Amino acid sequence: MSPALLFCILIAYFALLLGVAWATGRGANNDSFFIGNKSSNWMLVAFGMVGTTLSGATFISVPGAVGADGFGYAQILIGYVIGYIAVVYLLLPLYYRLRLTSIYHYLDVRLGRRAYQSGAGFFILSRLFGATARLYLVVAVLQTIILDSLGVPFWLTTFVILGMILLYTVQGGVKTIVWTDTLQTTCMLAGLFACVAFMLGQLDLTIPEALRQMQDRGLARVFTHDPDSPGYWLKQIVAGVFIVLTMTGMDQEMMQKTISVKTLQDSQKNLLSLTAVLVVVLCAFLFLGGLLYLYAPSAGVTATGDKIFPAVVMGHLPAAVQIIFLVALISALFPSADGAITALTSTFCIDILGIKRRIDLTERQRVRLRRHVHLAFAALFLAMVLVFKWVDNPSMIVVILKLASYTYGPLLGLFAFGMMTTRTLHDRLVPVVTIGAPIVCALLEYNQHALLGSYRLGLELLIVNGALVFAGLFAISRRAEPSALTEPKLN
């Protein structure tokens, strides 16, 4: 299919997003931007969060990883389910009881200002690295299938896409994103299931027949039983639990949408519904990956990993499927980037700049400040995507989860300490602990051959990181009554 036609489809899709943004962003203020005026419909939030949770990395990397790991990602998925249940019944009631706009304000209430700023700072690092890695992956695919042939450089592609995101998020923020994410999730899931159906037709297989062939070729293997392997089933399940606790329950982007729902009960229904949909969708991605690896040898496709899905679709399937793939891919791109830039803007304005506490600022000045921060984060995204372009790792899902182990570990330790103890901290030493723990983890991972023998660290590094932060906080704390939780300060 002509790259020019594919480019026109991209522009038309963006025009549709702008139309949604115009309709939902009229009359928006800072409360609309930060928490959607606490009036978001829980069903829309739940469905839209599917797209944010999955992102372009899932769309490309999960099917691509089947060639090397089989259905091993399902081990992490089991942990995800347990983790979402924990978020629903442990964290959401806390956030609603304290009526938070930024979830990191809990750390201020419970542990002090330095803990609060440390938590917000690590979230900013987490989302900056994770969201730009996801954005890079999808931009790289768009560059390969469309824009290289048109002579458009990679940096310009990234610049234009970020400009598009700024245009439709700068006014409405969360109020707009709840609706655009719903649209984008619909397109992404339609593309996923259409590709599955078409691949089954191309291979002339039913679902049970396809699964049998995948089993025969070792593509349907789920559990790894070697305790020394990073993919050992118990490690993966436990890691999945803590990935959700941190990357959803302690992540401002995900919780910003969730707590924009009016009541706790509706917010809980939102996350439980999200969990059920995610199980079905991630299983479909794994099944699609198996189909791609069944089809590739007969089509002469030698690509693996992140490259196999676009290679099969754009090189061997009809134009209609290529259009479906492109729309689904774009739909996977925007939710991971628009929500991240909005959440980072919210966190920096509320938690770092204290915009809600600044009585010296008028409402107009607050809006102007928020827009400047929004623009600055877009510029940071551009720089980080170019860094990932330089790194060019063949499996970005592995990079994203590895980065999460380092940046979300301190958040895990801070929240766990606040919720599991009643001790008070020597506040000024908190940054030393939260920065020191990831450094110790890096040294441990680098020297694991000498220190751990045949044992290989995997995603459990996130838990080790959190445990080190917890231990460090305990060492700089003293016994106290839990009065901070009974009389919370409010934003």
C-alpha positions in Angstrom: 0.0 0.0 0.0 1.2 3.5 -0.8 2.9 5.3 2.1 1.2 8.5 1.1 -2.2 6.8 1.6 -1.2 5.5 5.0 0.0 9.0 5.9 -3.4 10.4 5.0 -5.0 7.8 7.3 -2.7 9.0 10.1 -3.8 12.6 9.5 -7.5 11.7 9.4 -7.2 9.8 12.7 -5.5 12.8 14.3 -8.3 15.1 13.0 -10.8 12.8 14.7 -8.9 13.1 18.0 -8.9 16.9 17.7 -12.6 16.9 17.2 -13.1 14.9 20.4 -10.7 17.2 22.3 -12.6 20.3 21.1 -16.0 18.8 22.2 -14.8 17.7 25.6 -12.3 20.5 26.5 -14.6 23.5 26.2 -14.8 25.3 29.5 -12.1 23.2 31.1 -10.1 24.5 34.1 -7.3 23.2 36.2 -9.6 20.7 38.0 -10.7 19.4 34.6 -7.1 19.0 33.6 -5.9 17.3 36.8 -8.9 15.1 37.8 -11.7 15.6 35.3 -13.8 17.5 37.9 -14.4 14.2 39.7 -17.2 13.5 37.3 -15.8 10.8 34.9 -18.0 7.8 34.0 -16.4 4.7 35.5 -17.3 2.5 32.5 -15.5 5.0 30.1 -12.5 5.2 32.4 -12.3 1.4 32.7 -12.4 0.8 29.0 -10.1 3.7 28.1 -7.5 2.5 30.7 -7.2 -0.8 28.7 -5.4 1.2 26.0 -3.2 3.1 28.5 -2.3 -0.1 30.3 -1.4 -2.0 27.1 0.2 0.7 25.0 2.3 0.2 21.8 4.8 -1.9 23.7 2.2 -4.6 24.3 0.8 -4.3 20.8 4.2 -5.0 19.2 6.4 -6.6 21.9 4.1 -9.2 23.5 3.3 -11.0 20.2 7.0 -10.7 19.2 8.3 -12.2 22.4 6.3 -15.5 21.8 9.1 -16.7 19.6 11.6 -16.7 22.4 9.4 -17.1 25.5 6.3 -18.9 24.3 3.3 -17.9 26.4 5.5 -17.2 29.4 4.0 -13.7 29.7 0.9 -15.4 31.0 2.8 -16.1 34.3 3.1 -12.3 34.8 -0.6 -12.0 33.8 -1.6 -14.2 36.7 0.3 -11.9 39.0 -1.5 -8.9 37.4 -4.9 -10.2 38.5 -3.8 -10.6 42.1 -2.2 -7.1 42.0 -5.3 -5.4 40.7 -7.4 -7.0 43.4 -4.9 -5.6 46.0 -5.1 -2.1 44.5 -8.9 -2.2 44.5 -9.2 -3.2 48.2 -6.1 -1.7 49.7 -5.1 1.5 47.9 -8.3 2.9 46.4 -10.1 3.2 49.8 -7.0 5.1 51.1 -7.0 7.5 48.2 -10.7 8.3 48.4 -10.6 8.6 52.2 -8.0 11.3 51.9 -9.7 12.9 48.9 -6.5 13.2 46.9 -5.8 14.9 43.7 -2.2 13.7 43.6 -1.8 10.2 45.2 1.7 11.3 46.4 0.1 13.8 48.8 -0.5 10.6 50.9 3.2 10.5 51.5 3.2 14.1 52.7 0.3 13.3 55.1 1.9 10.1 56.4 5.7 10.5 56.1 6.6 14.1 55.5 7.5 16.6 52.8 10.8 15.0 51.6 9.1 11.6 51.3 6.3 13.3 49.3 8.7 15.0 47.0 10.8 11.8 46.6 7.7 9.8 45.6 6.7 12.4 43.1 10.2 12.7 41.7 10.5 8.9 41.2 7.1 8.9 39.5 8.4 11.5 37.1 11.4 9.4 36.3 9.3 6.3 36.0 6.8 7.7 33.6 9.4 9.7 31.7 11.5 6.6 30.9 8.6 4.2 30.5 6.3 6.3 28.4 9.1 7.5 26.1 10.3 3.9 25.6 6.8 2.9 24.5 6.5 6.0 22.3 9.8 5.2 20.6 8.7 1.7 19.8 5.6 2.8 17.9 7.2 5.8 16.2 10.0 3.5 15.0 7.4 1.2 13.4 5.5 4.1 11.8 8.9 5.4 10.5 9.7 2.1 8.9 6.4 1.5 7.2 5.5 5.0 6.2 7.8 7.9 6.7 11.2 6.6 5.7 9.9 6.2 2.1 8.6 9.8 2.2 12.0 11.1 3.3 10.8 12.3 6.7 13.5 12.1 9.4 12.8 10.2 12.7 13.2 13.3 14.8 10.6 15.2 12.8 8.2 12.4 13.0 8.5 12.4 16.8 8.3 16.2 17.0 5.0 16.2 14.9 3.4 13.4 16.9 4.2 15.1 20.2 2.8 18.3 18.8 -0.4 16.5 18.0 -0.6 15.2 21.5 -0.1 18.7 22.9 -2.9 20.1 20.8 -5.5 17.8 22.1 -4.4 17.5 25.7 -3.3 21.0 26.6 -6.8 22.3 27.4 -8.9 19.4 28.7 -6.3 17.1 30.3 -8.0 14.2 32.0 -11.4 15.4 31.1 -10.4 15.0 27.4 -8.2 11.9 27.8 -11.1 9.8 29.3 -12.9 10.2 26.0 -9.9 10.0 23.6 -8.6 6.8 25.4 -12.0 5.2 24.9 -11.9 5.9 21.2 -8.3 4.7 20.9 -8.9 1.5 22.9 -11.8 0.7 20.7 -9.7 1.0 17.6 -6.8 -0.9 19.1 -8.9 -3.9 20.2 -10.8 -4.0 16.9 -7.4 -4.1 15.1 -6.1 -6.9 17.4 -9.1 -9.2 17.0 -9.3 -8.5 13.2 -5.7 -9.5 12.8 -6.3 -12.7 14.8 -9.3 -13.6 12.7 -7.4 -12.9 9.4 -4.3 -14.8 10.5 -6.5 -17.8 11.3 -8.0 -17.5 7.9 -4.6 -17.3 6.2 -3.4 -20.4 8.0 -6.8 -22.2 7.5 -6.9 -23.2 11.1 -9.5 -23.2 13.9 -8.5 -21.9 17.4 -8.0 -25.4 18.8 -6.0 -26.5 15.7 -3.8 -23.4 16.0 -3.1 -24.1 19.7 -2.1 -27.7 18.9 0.4 -26.5 16.3 1.7 -23.9 18.7 2.1 -26.6 21.3 4.0 -28.9 18.9 6.4 -26.1 18.0 7.0 -25.0 21.6 5.3 -21.7 21.2 2.5 -22.4 23.7 4.7 -23.1 26.7 3.6 -21.1 29.8 5.5 -22.1 32.9 9.3 -22.1 33.4 10.3 -24.5 36.2 14.0 -23.7 36.6 14.4 -21.6 39.8 17.6 -20.0 38.6 16.0 -18.7 35.4 14.7 -15.1 35.3 11.5 -16.6 33.8 10.8 -19.0 36.8 7.1 -19.1 37.3 7.0 -18.1 40.9 9.3 -15.1 40.2 7.1 -14.0 37.3 3.8 -14.3 39.3 5.1 -12.4 42.3 6.7 -9.8 40.0 3.4 -9.4 38.2 1.7 -8.6 41.5 4.2 -5.9 42.4 4.3 -4.5 38.9 0.5 -3.7 39.1 0.8 -2.4 42.7 3.5 0.0 41.6 2.8 0.8 37.9 -0.9 1.1 38.5 -1.7 1.6 42.2 1.2 3.9 42.9 1.3 5.6 39.5 -0.3 9.0 39.2 -1.2 8.6 35.6 -3.3 5.4 36.2 -4.7 6.6 39.5 -5.4 10.1 38.2 -8.0 8.6 35.8 -9.3 6.2 38.4 -9.9 8.8 41.2 -11.6 11.1 38.7 -14.6 8.8 39.1 -17.1 10.2 41.6 -17.4 7.4 44.2 -15.1 4.7 45.6 -17.5 1.9 44.6 -17.6 3.0 41.0 -13.8 3.4 41.0 -13.5 -0.2 42.3 -15.8 -1.4 39.6 -13.7 0.4 37.1 -10.5 -1.5 38.1 -12.2 -4.9 38.4 -13.7 -4.5 34.9 -10.3 -3.4 33.6 -8.8 -6.6 35.1 -11.3 -8.9 33.4 -10.8 -7.2 30.0 -7.0 -7.2 30.3 -6.9 -11.0 30.8 -8.9 -11.6 27.6 -6.9 -9.0 25.6 -3.4 -10.1 26.7 -4.3 -13.8 26.0 -5.4 -12.6 22.5 -2.0 -10.9 22.0 -0.2 -14.1 23.0 -2.3 -16.1 20.7 -1.7 -13.6 17.9 2.1 -14.0 18.5 1.8 -17.7 18.1 -0.1 -17.3 14.8 2.6 -14.9 13.5 5.3 -17.4 14.2 3.3 -20.2 12.6 2.8 -18.1 9.5 6.3 -16.5 9.2 8.2 -19.6 7.9 5.7 -20.2 5.1 5.9 -16.6 4.0 9.7 -16.4 4.2 9.7 -13.9 7.0 12.9 -14.1 9.1 12.1 -11.1 11.4 11.7 -11.9 15.1 10.9 -10.0 18.3 9.4 -6.5 17.9 9.9 -6.6 14.1 7.8 -9.7 13.2 4.3 -8.2 13.5 4.9 -5.2 11.2 7.0 -7.4 8.9 4.2 -10.0 8.4 1.4 -7.4 8.1 3.0 -4.8 5.9 4.9 -7.3 3.7 2.5 -10.1 3.2 -1.1 -9.2 4.0 -3.8 -7.4 2.0 -4.2 -3.6 2.0 -7.3 -3.8 4.2 -5.4 -5.6 7.0 -2.5 -3.1 6.7 -5.0 -0.2 7.3 -6.5 -2.0 10.3 -3.0 -2.6 11.6 -2.0 1.0 11.1 -5.1 2.4 12.9 -4.7 -0.1 15.8 -1.0 0.8 16.1 -1.6 4.5 16.2 -4.4 3.9 18.7 -1.9 2.0 20.9 0.6 4.9 20.5 -1.4 7.9 21.8 -2.9 6.6 25.1 0.5 5.8 26.5 1.9 9.2 25.6 -1.0 11.6 26.1 -1.8 10.3 29.6 1.8 10.2 30.6 2.5 13.9 29.6 -0.8 14.9 31.4 0.1 13.0 34.6 3.6 14.3 34.6 2.4 17.8 34.3 -0.1 17.3 37.1 2.5 15.7 39.4 5.1 18.4 38.7 2.6 21.3 39.2 0.9 19.9 42.3 3.7 18.0 44.1 6.9 19.8 43.1 5.7 23.4 42.4 2.8 23.3 44.9 0.4 25.0 42.5 -2.6 24.4 44.7 -0.8 25.9 47.7 0.4 29.0 45.9 -2.0 31.7 47.1 0.1 34.3 45.3 -1.1 33.0 41.9 -4.4 33.9 40.2 -6.3 31.2 38.4 -5.1 32.5 35.1 -1.5 32.4 36.3 -1.9 28.8 37.4 -3.3 27.8 34.0 -0.4 29.6 32.3 2.2 27.8 34.5 0.5 24.5 33.9 0.7 25.0 30.2 4.4 25.9 30.3 5.1 22.7 32.3 3.1 20.7 29.8 5.2 22.0 26.9 8.4 21.4 28.8 7.5 17.7 29.3 6.7 17.4 25.6 10.2 18.6 24.9 11.7 16.1 27.4 9.7 13.3 25.6 11.3 14.3 22.3 14.8 14.2 23.8 14.2 10.8 25.5 12.7 9.2 22.4 15.9 10.2 20.5 17.9 8.6 23.2 16.0 5.3 22.8 16.5 5.6 19.0 20.2 5.6 19.7 20.0 2.6 22.1 17.7 0.6 19.7 17.0 -2.4 21.9 15.3 -5.3 19.9 12.7 -6.0 22.7 11.4 -2.8 24.3 9.0 -4.6 26.7 12.1 -6.0 28.4 13.7 -2.5 28.7 10.4 -1.0 30.0 10.1 -3.6 32.8 13.7 -3.4 33.7 13.5 0.4 34.0 10.4 -0.1 36.2 12.4 -2.2 38.6 14.7 0.7 39.3 12.3 3.6 39.3 9.2 2.1 40.9 11.1 0.3 43.7 11.4 3.5 45.8 7.7 4.1 45.4 6.9 0.6 46.6 9.2 1.1 49.6 7.7 4.5 50.6 4.0 3.4 50.3 4.7 0.1 52.0 6.4 1.8 54.9 3.6 4.3 55.3 0.9 1.7 55.2 2.6 -1.1 57.2 4.1 0.9 60.1 3.2 3.7 62.4 6.8 5.0 62.7 7.9 8.6 61.8 10.9 9.4 59.7 13.9 11.6 59.9 12.6 13.5 56.9 15.8 15.0 55.6 17.4 11.5 55.1 14.6 10.1 52.9 16.2 11.1 49.6 19.4 9.4 50.6 17.5 6.1 51.1 15.4 6.4 48.0 18.4 7.2 45.8 20.7 4.8 47.5 18.5 1.7 47.1 18.5 1.7 43.2 22.2 2.2 43.2 22.7 -0.8 45.4 20.4 -2.8 43.1 22.4 -1.8 40.1 25.6 -2.9 41.8 23.9 -6.2 42.7 22.7 -6.9 39.2 26.1 -6.0 37.7 27.9 -8.4 40.0 25.3 -11.1 40.2 27.6 -13.7 38.6 30.0 -13.3 41.5 27.4 -12.8 44.2 24.6 -15.2 43.2 26.3 -17.9 41.3 23.9 -19.5 38.7 20.9 -17.6 40.0 19.8 -14.8 37.6 17.9 -11.7 38.7 14.7 -11.0 36.8 11.7 -8.8 37.6 12.1 -9.6 41.3 14.6 -6.8 41.3 11.6 -4.4 41.8 10.8 -6.2 45.1 14.5 -6.2 46.2 14.6 -2.4 45.5 11.4 -1.8 47.5 12.6 -3.9 50.4 15.9 -2.0 50.5 14.0 1.3 50.6 11.7 -0.1 53.4 14.7 -1.2 55.4 16.5 2.1 55.0 13.4 4.0 56.0 13.0 1.8 59.1 16.6 2.6 60.0 16.0 6.4 59.9 12.7 6.2 61.7 11.4 6.2 65.3 8.4 4.8 67.0 5.3 7.1 67.0 1.5 7.0 67.2 -0.3 6.9 63.8 -2.1 10.2 64.3 -1.0 11.5 60.9 -3.5 9.1 59.3 -6.4 10.1 61.4 -6.3 13.8 60.7 -5.1 14.0 57.1 -4.2 17.3 55.4 -6.1 17.8 52.2 -4.9 19.3 49.0 
